[in-house]
Amino acid sequence: MYQPRLPARTTHLPIRHHRYHVREWGPEHSDLPLLVLLHGWMDVGASYQFTVDALKQPRRIIAPDWRGFGLTTGPQTDHYVMADYLADLDLLLDHYAPDQTIDLVGHSMGGNVAMMYAGVRPERIRRLVNLEGFGLPATRPAQTPERYAQWIDEIKQLHQGDKDLKAYDSADGVADRLMKTNPRLGRDKATWLAQHWAQPDAQGQWRILGDAAHKVVSAQIYRVEEAVALYARITAPVLAVEATSDSLGQWWGGRYTLAEYHERLKQVPQYRIASVADAGHMLHHDQPEVVAQLIEDFLA
């Protein structure tokens, strides 16, 4: 199994009726800005361990488990709203960095949250690294009625148990799933991740540490005009990192392309794009040394 070079400390923090689980690495006090790592959908803060281990410069680092993921606990719900992540992050920073700007890294959904938050609270972010946080395909207002109907139908499916997450017989089964989803992930890392990505229940079945309610579609359509308005308010320099495998094109099958994403990025006042070869969407698992170097060079 993978052996972390820099083991994490863990703590819990009360945020908006939730008990947020936060991983911390490095010295408790540092002259460098706090580095905050935001994980993606159906992932956990521990997902950044390989990248943290590859960083060369000691600094204080935190990675929360978002509400409904990992070891963060809170009131039961049957859907999640993106705006809640913005408020959760704001209160998290009130605790960890009330009077200083921070360096922010987000992957996938976490990258989208990071970009939105940097537009809402530009004064709090010194530099921002967006790892494959592409946003979503453009929509039209005429899609609104259909979306609300879909949202209602999926909530019904959730309460009927039709959206339950698959259980696994063992941690090895979870590791197999991780490797099937990402063929570049080695057995040593998959075995380590499985211990943090899932836990055994009372019957000994290993269950993913993600609320099935996350599978319910958002009630609101994705409005590109709102996204780029947030991008335009970002004052921090932004590094947009993407894998050369074009996971965006593979996922959306032509409905949304890298060219469209790059066009949206032009609204960010200061940005540049970097690519990581031999990597897929989980590029911080596939090439943690390369990703760590990109992050450190940019933050410096």
N, C-alpha and C positions, 0 to 999 in steps of 0.2 A: 504494500500500500504506500501511496505517496506520503512523505514525511515533510510537514511544513518547516521551512527555515525560520520563519518568524511566527510562532504560535499566537493566536488571538486571545485577548481578554474579552469577556462578555459581561454585559450589564443590561438591566431593564429600566425603562424610563416611562413614566406615565404621560401619554400624549392623547388628548381628546378621547377619553374613555377607553383607550387602548393601552396595553402594556407592551411597549415597543422593545423588541430585542435588538441590541446594537453590538456589533463586533468592533473591537478597538485593537490597533496595532501600533507599535513604535512607542517612543517616549510620551509620557503624559503631558510634558511641556516641551515646546519646540519654538525656535525662532521663525520657522517656516509657517506659512498659512496652513490651517487645518485642511486635510484632503478628505473629501466626502465622496464615497463610492455608492452609486445607486444601481441596484440590480434590476433585471428585466422581469417580464411576465413569466409566471410559473418557475421562478428561480429564487435564490436566497442570497443574503449578503456574503455567505461563505464562498460563493462562486468566484470571488475575487482573490482567494488565497494564493493562487498560482502567480497572479500578477503582482500582488504585494510582495511575495517572496523574491520576485525578480527586480524589484526596485532597489537601487543602490544607495540612495541618500536617506538616512534616518529622518523620519518626520512622524507626526501624529496623524493617524488615519482612522476613520470610522466607516462602517458599512451597516446600515440598518436593514432589518427585514421589514419590507412594506407590510401594512395592514393586510391581513388575510394570507400572509406567506410566512414560511419559516416558523420561528418560535415566538413571533409577535401574536398576542392574543387580544380579543376584544369582543364586543357584542356581536351576536349572530346577525347576519344580513343575507339578503338574497340577490344583491347586486352591488357593484362598486362604481364609484364616480371618479374620474380623473382629477377633478378639482380637489378632492380630499387629499391626494398625495401632495399637492402644492401646500395646503395648510399644514399637513403633518411635517413636511420638510421645514417649513418656516418655524414651527415650534421646536423642532429638533435643533435647528441652528440657534434659536434663542437660548437653548441650554448649553450647547457646545461652543458657540462662537458669537456671543451676544454683541461684542464690540469690535469685530474684525471681519474683513472679507475672507472668503474661503476659496479654495480650488475645488471644482466640482467635476466629477466624472460620472457619466451614466451610460448604461448599456441597454439597447433596445427600448422597452417601455421606460426604463430609467433614463435613457438618453432623451426621450421625448419629454419626460417630466423636467429634466434638467434644462432643456431649451425653453420650455414654457416658464419655468420658475425664474430663469435669468432675464426674461422679459418682464415678469411681474415685479421682481425685486432686483433690478440691475445693480443696485448699490452694494449688494451682499456678495457678489461673485467677482473674484479677481481674474480667474481663467477657467475655461470650460472645455472639457473633452467629451465629445459625443460619439460613442461607439455604436454605430449602426442604429441610431434612433431616427428612423426615416420619416416618422409620421405615417399617415394613411392616405389611400386614394382620395381624390377629390369627390365630392358629392354634390347633388343638386337639391334645392329646397323641396322639390316635388317628391323626393324620396322620404320625406319626414313621416307621412302617415304610415307607410309600409314599415318603416323602422320601429315606430312605436308598437305596431302590431306584432312585429317579430320579437321585440323586447318582452312584451306581455306573454307571448307564447313560450319563450325560453324560460321565463320565471316559472310558468306552470310546469314545464318539463323538469326544472330543477327540483321543485317540491314533490314531483312524482318519482324522483330518483333517477331520471333518465340522463342526468349529467354527472353522475357520480364518477369520481376518478378511479382508475383501475388500481387494485391492490396487488402486491407481489408477495411471493412466498418467502423471500429472503432479501437481504441487502444485495446479494449477488444478482438477484433478479432485477433490482433497481439499477445496478451498474450495467447490466446487459441492455436495459432500456436506454440508458444514457448513451451507450456506445452505438446502439442502433440508430438513435436520432442523430448522433454526431460521430461518424466513422473515424474521424481524426483523433478522437479522444482515446488515450491509452488506458489499459486496464488499471494501472496503478492510480491514475487520477480519478477514473470513474468509480473505483472502489471507495476512495476517500470521499468523493462528492456524495455518493449514495448515503453515507452516514449522516450527512447534513441536509440532504434534499428530501429525506424520508425518515419515518420512525415506525417501529412496530406498534400495533394496537394491542388491545387486551387479548385478542385471539392469536397474536403472533404474526399477523399479516402486516407487511410493510406498506405504509400509505404515504403518498406524496404530501409534503408540508405546504399545501396550497389549497385554498378554499374552492370547492367546485363552483361557487357563485361567480368566480372570475371568468367562467366560461359563458356567462350570460352576456349577450351583446350590449353595448352601450345604448341607452335610450336616445341619445343625441347623435345626429349625423356629424361626421367630421367636416368642419368648415375650414377650408384652406385659407380663406381671408383672415380668419381669426389667428391661425397659426403664424402666418407671415407678419401680421401686426405685432405679435409677440416677438418674433425674430428681430424686427426692426428696432425694438427697444433694448436689445441686448447691448451693453456697453463693454463687456469683457471680450477679449480675443477668444475665438472659438476654433478648435481643431476638430474637424469632422473626419472620423476614421471609418473606413469601410473595407470589407474583405474583397479581394479580387474575384471571388467566385460569384459575385452579384447575387447575394441571397435575396435582395429585394425583388429582382426580376423573376427569380425562381418561385418566390412565395406568391406574387400577385399575377404571374402569368400574363404580363402585358397591360394589366389594368393600372399599374403604377410603375414608373421606370426610374432608374438612376438619373436620367436626364431631367425628369420633372423635379426630383429631389434637389438636384444641383441648382435648378432654376429658383427654387424656393430659398435656398441658402444665400442667394445673392441679396436677399433683404437684410442679412446679418451684416452690420457695419464692418466688422473685422473677422474674417474667417479664412481658413485654408483647409484643403482636403489632403488626407494621407490615406494610402492603401496598404493592406497587409496581404502578402502573397501566401499561398498554400493555407488558406483559412476560410472557414465558413462563418455563419452568423455568430457562433460562439467563439469569436476570434481571440478573446482573452483566455480561453481554454486551449485553443489550437496553437497559438503563438504568444504565450505570456511574456517571453523575454522581449520580443519585438514590440508588443503593446506597451510594456513597461518603459522601454526606451523612448518610444514616441511620447508617452505621457511626461516623463521626466524632462526630456529635451524641451517640450513645449512649456511646461510649468516654470522652467528655469529662465 
